[in-house]
Amino acid sequence: MSCDQDDHDHPVGLPAKPPVPDDVQDAIRTLIRWAGDDPAREGLLDTPARVARAWKEYCQGYGEDPSVHLSRVFEEVGGYDEIVLLKDIPFQSHCEHHMAPIIGKAAIAYLPTNRVVGISKLARVLHGYARRLQIQERLTAEVAECIWTHLEPRGVAVVIEASHACMTARGVRTPGVNMVTSRVMGLFRRDERSRAEVLKLMGY
């Protein structure tokens, strides 16, 4: 099945696709024309609307506040006060310089005081910031700062490892290269043993 087959017939009972403003579609047609193709040929007629809706989905993080996912906490933790870690969280973003894909994984850890959140909420915070135009360094810092501010833990550690299409598919065209960024706060920053422990648990 081609990638656009599901766009030809709208299934009964599903909400209609949102309209795309003419100026947005015209901008995409201009880009297609500038790249060397003809936006009026059959295979590209519906592409401007598809691309626009895709980018609205890629960037849906602009329409949410990731911190809301940390608003519901659990205080009955049975005295647990050791590291909480969620690792190998897959994510996709787009770089703000070339709007090319950033695809990778993240490890998020915190050292709770007297409250924790559901583990899926850590992934939701990551995705809320990743679904924007980003640079990996800022994404790493934003996730860590959000958890630090809203959970008030004793320590936070975030490590992100990702491949950047702006380097692998263009420019130097060097596939297989990953970038690793980290942000540690609180006890993980002050205490070398705690930092080493959490990084080892993350696999770094």
Secondary structure as UniProt FT lines:
FT   TURN            3..4
FT   HELIX           5..7
FT   TURN            12..13
FT   HELIX           22..35
FT   TURN            39..40
FT   HELIX           42..44
FT   TURN            45..46
FT   HELIX           47..58
FT   HELIX           60..63
FT   HELIX           66..70
FT   TURN            78..79
FT   STRAND          84..95
FT   TURN            96..98
FT   STRAND          101..111
FT   HELIX           119..130
FT   STRAND          133..134
FT   HELIX           136..151
FT   STRAND          155..164
FT   HELIX           165..168
FT   TURN            171..172
FT   TURN            175..176
FT   STRAND          179..186
FT   HELIX           187..190
FT   HELIX           192..202
//
